[in-house]
Amino acid sequence: MARQFRAAGHEIVGEAAQADVAVVNTCTVTSEAASDSRAKIRGAARAGVEDIIATGCWATMEPGKAAALPNVRRVIVNDRKESLVADLLDISPESFELEPIARQPLPGLRARTRAFIKVQDGCDNACTFCITTVARGEGRSRSVDDVIADVRSALDGGTREIVLTGVHLGSWGRDGSATPDASSGLPLRHLVESILAQTDVPRLRLSSLEPWDLDADFFTLWEDPRLCRHLHLPLQSGSEAVLRRMRRHTTRESFRELVAAARAVMPDAAITTDVIAGFPGETDDEFAETLAFVREMNFAGGHVFTYSPREGTPAARMKNHVPKKIRKERNAALRQAFSEMGASYRRGFLGQTRSVLWESVRENGSQGWLMSGLTDNYIRINAYASEPRWNRVDDVVLHELTADGIRGVIRN
């Protein structure tokens, strides 16, 4: 959207107070996300934006409530979001395809070193807790050529790392729309290999991948060192009974085998996950199974979500909802486990030298510039430098654990 606004002659500003128009892309994956989305709209209105456009998943699911928020002049549901800019400016969508539009960093406090390229939207899964499937519709893939054009544009704009994203990334190509002659579908592997072969991307990272979309052969892709050694594989529960109630297409054993296959190819990879605490009907024994399985998998980190019912999902209609107090207690126990596993994982890299892409920098008095960035296996690194080195890659000797990462020293 930012590129299209720029191509039509508009300026993207860094603060809402400077804007004539604000587009808020809402989320509804959790109740908290929906609340945050509403807060962003109200914040833009308080900042003085007179023309606010609400789009995205929450606006799609609750268009009336979105329209009632302060200064919201338009609500654009998901199936019209791709043409939002063209519709708003009353110009042809084809006008954006006449020539490449360079990706430029957005203004504001968060300068980006990574470009997130959406290659797929929608989801054909039917997880009982998820409202996103309803909000986004069925899965559909972008073509290889379009994705590669986006990657090249981002690299031309100075991006050092590309992140492939999608609502159900692992299903890319399965719907047969990725290439004109691929009616039977293509695997995600084809897209990754195409990007690595046809671009000089320094780092390529994959976002969340459902475990049932992968097999052991998939991990041979990591023979190319440009592919970041980080896998996010959502588990959601370590209990077989809860997994069935969630309608997840995985089992403890298949997940265990997948993780073992990944570690056989790249032993130092960061494998992270998502887990839901307090899913309806989750007994003490089922939660204990989940906690034990999470520890067995020895994840490098993870996101823990306290279950919250989403109207319109099968889980919201299930019986035996877990009391909120117990859900919070289980969330805390899982977070503690992830904190311990994360520290253990990072400890194994102390004394090593790793490449770090610097994402942020701030002046810190006599010690110089405090840099913060990520290794390819997603460890947060902090180090001091004699000059700002944002969006550069340095070899860093890793010295000391911090609360959420490692403190290091840049090698000269």
C-alpha positions in Angstrom: 0.0 0.0 0.0 2.8 2.4 0.9 4.5 1.8 -2.5 1.2 2.4 -4.3 0.5 5.6 -2.5 4.0 6.8 -3.3 3.6 5.8 -6.9 0.5 8.0 -7.1 2.3 11.0 -5.8 1.5 10.8 -2.1 4.0 11.1 0.9 4.2 8.5 3.7 4.8 10.3 7.0 6.2 8.9 10.2 3.6 10.0 12.7 -0.2 10.1 12.7 -0.2 13.7 13.7 1.3 14.6 10.3 -1.2 12.5 8.2 -4.2 13.5 6.2 -5.2 9.9 5.8 -4.4 6.8 7.9 -4.9 3.2 6.9 -5.2 0.8 9.8 -4.7 -2.9 8.9 -6.6 -4.6 11.8 -6.1 -8.1 13.3 -8.5 -10.4 15.1 -6.4 -13.5 15.8 -7.0 -13.0 19.5 -9.3 -10.7 21.6 -6.2 -8.7 22.6 -5.2 -8.2 18.9 -8.7 -6.9 18.1 -8.6 -4.6 21.1 -5.2 -3.3 20.0 -6.6 -2.7 16.5 -9.4 -0.5 17.9 -6.9 1.3 20.1 -4.7 2.1 17.0 -7.8 3.6 15.2 -8.7 5.7 18.3 -5.1 6.8 18.7 -5.0 8.0 15.1 -8.2 10.0 15.6 -6.8 11.6 18.8 -3.7 12.6 16.8 -5.9 14.5 14.5 -6.4 12.3 11.5 -9.7 13.2 9.9 -9.9 10.4 7.4 -9.2 6.9 8.7 -9.6 3.7 6.6 -10.1 0.5 8.6 -9.2 -2.8 6.8 -7.9 -6.2 7.7 -9.4 -9.1 9.6 -11.2 -7.4 12.5 -12.7 -4.8 10.2 -13.9 -7.6 8.0 -15.4 -9.5 10.9 -17.0 -6.5 12.6 -17.5 -3.9 9.8 -20.3 -2.1 11.7 -18.2 -1.7 14.8 -15.2 -0.5 12.8 -17.3 2.1 11.0 -18.6 3.4 14.3 -15.1 4.3 15.6 -14.0 7.9 15.6 -13.1 9.4 12.1 -13.4 6.1 10.3 -14.7 7.1 6.9 -14.3 3.8 5.1 -14.2 0.1 6.0 -12.5 -2.1 3.4 -13.0 -5.8 3.9 -10.2 -8.3 3.1 -11.5 -9.3 -0.4 -11.1 -5.7 -1.5 -7.9 -4.9 0.4 -5.6 -5.6 -2.5 -7.3 -2.8 -4.5 -7.7 -0.4 -1.5 -5.3 2.3 -2.8 -6.6 2.1 -6.4 -10.2 2.3 -5.2 -9.5 5.2 -2.8 -7.7 7.3 -5.4 -10.0 6.2 -8.2 -7.3 5.0 -10.5 -6.7 1.8 -12.4 -4.9 -1.0 -10.4 -3.0 -1.7 -13.7 -1.2 1.6 -13.3 0.9 0.2 -10.5 2.1 -2.6 -12.9 3.5 -0.3 -15.6 6.9 -0.1 -14.0 8.6 -1.4 -10.9 8.0 0.5 -7.7 11.0 0.7 -5.5 10.7 -0.4 -1.9 11.8 2.4 0.4 12.1 2.3 4.2 9.0 3.7 5.9 9.7 6.9 7.9 9.4 6.9 11.7 11.2 5.3 14.5 11.3 1.7 13.2 13.7 1.6 10.2 13.6 -1.8 8.6 16.4 -4.1 7.7 14.1 -6.9 6.7 11.4 -6.9 4.0 8.3 -9.1 4.7 7.1 -10.5 1.4 3.6 -11.9 1.6 3.5 -14.9 -0.8 0.2 -16.4 0.2 -3.1 -15.4 1.8 -6.1 -17.3 3.3 -6.2 -20.7 4.9 -7.9 -24.0 4.1 -7.3 -25.5 7.6 -10.2 -25.6 10.1 -8.5 -25.3 13.5 -11.3 -25.0 16.0 -9.9 -22.0 17.8 -9.0 -19.9 14.8 -11.1 -17.0 13.4 -8.5 -16.1 10.8 -9.8 -18.8 8.3 -13.2 -17.1 8.4 -11.7 -13.6 8.0 -9.2 -14.4 5.2 -11.1 -17.0 3.2 -9.6 -19.9 1.3 -5.8 -20.2 0.5 -4.5 -18.5 -2.6 -0.9 -18.1 -3.8 1.0 -15.3 -5.5 3.0 -16.3 -8.6 6.7 -17.1 -8.5 7.4 -14.2 -10.9 5.5 -11.7 -8.7 7.3 -12.8 -5.6 10.7 -12.6 -7.2 9.9 -9.2 -8.5 9.0 -8.1 -5.0 12.2 -9.7 -3.6 14.4 -7.9 -6.2 12.7 -4.6 -5.5 13.3 -5.0 -1.8 17.0 -5.8 -2.4 17.4 -2.8 -4.7 16.0 -0.7 -1.8 18.8 -1.9 0.5 17.1 -4.7 2.4 19.5 -7.3 3.7 17.0 -10.0 4.7 13.8 -11.2 3.1 11.1 -12.9 5.2 8.5 -15.0 3.3 5.1 -14.7 5.0 1.6 -16.0 4.6 -1.5 -16.9 6.6 -0.7 -20.6 5.8 2.8 -20.3 4.2 3.4 -24.0 3.8 0.4 -24.3 1.5 1.9 -21.9 -1.1 1.4 -23.3 -4.6 -1.0 -25.9 -3.6 -4.0 -24.1 -5.1 -2.5 -24.2 -8.5 -2.4 -20.5 -9.1 1.3 -19.9 -8.6 2.2 -20.5 -12.3 0.0 -20.8 -15.3 1.0 -24.4 -16.0 0.8 -25.6 -12.4 -2.8 -26.7 -12.2 -1.8 -29.6 -10.0 0.0 -27.4 -7.6 3.6 -26.7 -6.5 5.4 -27.2 -3.2 6.8 -24.3 -1.2 10.2 -25.8 -1.9 9.8 -24.7 -5.5 9.4 -21.1 -4.5 12.3 -21.1 -2.1 14.6 -22.7 -4.7 13.5 -20.2 -7.3 14.3 -17.2 -5.0 17.7 -18.6 -4.1 18.5 -19.3 -7.8 17.2 -16.1 -9.3 18.2 -13.5 -6.8 21.3 -12.6 -4.8 19.4 -12.4 -1.5 21.9 -12.4 1.4 19.5 -13.8 3.9 16.2 -15.6 3.3 14.0 -16.4 6.3 10.7 -18.4 6.4 8.0 -17.4 8.8 5.6 -19.8 10.6 5.2 -23.3 8.9 2.5 -25.8 9.9 4.3 -29.1 10.7 2.0 -31.2 8.5 3.1 -29.2 5.4 6.8 -30.4 5.7 8.7 -33.6 5.2 12.3 -34.6 6.0 13.5 -33.8 2.5 12.4 -30.2 2.9 15.3 -29.5 5.2 17.9 -30.2 2.5 17.1 -26.6 1.4 19.3 -25.5 4.2 22.4 -26.7 2.4 22.3 -23.1 1.0 23.8 -21.0 3.8 21.7 -18.0 2.8 18.6 -19.7 4.3 18.3 -18.6 7.9 18.6 -21.5 10.4 15.3 -20.7 12.2 12.1 -22.8 12.0 8.8 -21.7 13.6 6.6 -24.8 13.9 3.3 -24.1 15.7 2.5 -27.0 18.1 -0.4 -25.5 20.0 -0.7 -28.4 22.4 1.4 -31.4 23.4 -1.7 -33.5 24.3 -3.0 -35.9 21.7 -6.6 -35.4 23.0 -6.3 -31.6 22.9 -4.8 -31.7 19.4 -7.8 -33.7 18.2 -10.2 -31.1 19.7 -8.2 -28.4 18.1 -8.4 -30.3 14.8 -4.7 -30.0 14.3 -3.3 -32.3 11.6 -0.3 -33.4 13.6 0.5 -35.8 16.4 3.1 -35.9 19.1 5.0 -38.6 17.2 4.9 -36.9 13.8 6.0 -33.6 15.4 8.8 -35.3 17.2 10.0 -37.0 14.0 9.9 -33.7 12.1 12.0 -31.9 14.7 14.5 -34.7 14.7 14.8 -34.5 10.9 15.4 -30.8 11.0 18.1 -31.1 13.7 19.8 -33.9 11.8 20.4 -31.4 9.0 21.1 -28.3 11.0 21.9 -29.1 14.7 22.2 -25.4 15.7 18.9 -24.3 14.3 16.5 -22.3 16.4 13.2 -24.2 16.5 10.4 -22.2 18.0 6.7 -22.7 18.4 3.3 -21.5 19.6 1.3 -23.1 22.4 -2.2 -22.3 23.7 -2.8 -22.5 27.4 -6.2 -23.5 28.7 -7.9 -24.8 25.6 -11.6 -25.8 26.4 -11.7 -29.1 28.2 -7.9 -29.1 28.9 -7.5 -31.2 32.1 -4.6 -31.1 34.5 -3.2 -34.3 33.0 -3.5 -32.9 29.5 -1.7 -29.7 30.5 1.0 -31.8 32.2 1.4 -33.7 28.9 1.8 -30.4 27.0 4.4 -29.1 29.5 6.4 -32.3 29.4 6.3 -32.5 25.6 7.4 -28.8 25.2 10.4 -29.6 27.5 11.2 -32.7 25.6 11.3 -30.8 22.3 13.7 -28.3 23.9 12.6 -25.4 21.9 14.8 -22.3 21.5 11.8 -20.1 22.3 8.1 -19.8 21.8 4.9 -17.8 22.0 2.4 -18.7 24.7 -1.2 -17.7 24.2 -3.9 -17.9 26.9 -7.0 -19.3 25.2 -9.7 -16.7 24.6 -13.0 -17.7 22.9 -13.5 -16.1 19.5 -17.2 -15.9 18.5 -17.8 -17.9 15.4 -15.3 -20.6 16.1 -16.2 -24.2 17.1 -14.0 -24.0 20.2 -16.1 -21.1 21.6 -19.1 -23.5 21.6 -17.3 -26.3 23.4 -18.1 -27.3 26.9 -15.8 -27.3 30.0 -14.0 -24.0 29.4 -11.0 -23.7 31.7 -11.4 -21.0 34.4 -9.5 -17.8 33.6 -7.3 -18.1 36.8 -6.1 -21.6 35.8 -5.5 -20.5 32.2 -3.2 -17.7 33.4 -1.4 -20.1 35.8 -0.8 -22.6 32.9 0.4 -19.7 30.7 2.9 -18.7 33.4 4.2 -22.3 33.7 4.7 -22.5 29.9 6.5 -19.1 29.8 8.8 -20.2 32.5 9.7 -23.4 30.6 10.3 -21.4 27.4 12.5 -18.9 29.3 14.7 -21.7 30.7 14.9 -23.5 27.3 15.7 -20.2 25.5 18.5 -19.4 27.9 19.9 -22.9 27.6 19.9 -22.7 23.8 21.7 -19.3 23.8 24.2 -20.5 26.3 25.4 -23.0 23.8 26.7 -20.3 21.5 28.8 -18.4 24.1 32.4 -18.0 22.8 31.3 -18.5 19.2 31.5 -15.9 16.4 28.3 -15.3 14.5 27.2 -13.0 11.8 24.7 -10.3 13.0 22.5 -8.1 10.9 22.1 -4.8 12.9 18.4 -3.7 13.1 18.6 -0.7 15.5 21.2 1.7 16.9 21.2 4.3 19.6 24.0 6.6 20.9 25.1 5.5 24.4 27.6 8.1 25.6 31.3 7.3 26.0 30.8 3.6 25.0 29.8 4.6 21.5 26.8 3.3 19.7 24.7 0.5 21.1 23.7 -1.9 18.3 21.0 -4.5 18.3 20.4 -7.2 15.7 19.8 -10.8 15.0 21.9 -13.8 14.0 20.5 -16.0 11.3 19.2 -18.4 14.0 17.3 -15.6 15.6 19.4 -14.8 18.6 19.1 -11.1 19.7 22.6 -9.6 20.0 23.7 -6.4 21.6 27.1 -4.8 21.1 28.9 -1.5 21.0 30.3 0.1 17.9 32.4 3.2 17.3 30.0 4.3 14.5 26.3 3.5 13.7 26.2 0.3 11.7 22.4 -0.1 11.0 21.6 -2.5 8.2 25.2 -3.8 8.1 26.4 -7.3 8.9 29.3 -7.9 11.3 31.0 -10.9 12.8 30.4 -10.8 16.6 32.1 -12.8 19.3 29.3 -13.8 21.7 30.2 -13.3 25.4 27.4 -12.9 27.9 23.8 -13.9 28.3 21.2 -11.2 28.7 17.6 -11.4 29.6 16.5 -12.1 26.0 19.7 -12.5 24.1 23.5 -12.3 24.2 25.9 -9.4 24.6 28.9 -9.6 22.2 31.9 -7.8 20.8 32.3 -6.9 17.1 35.3 -8.4 15.5 37.6 -5.9 13.8 
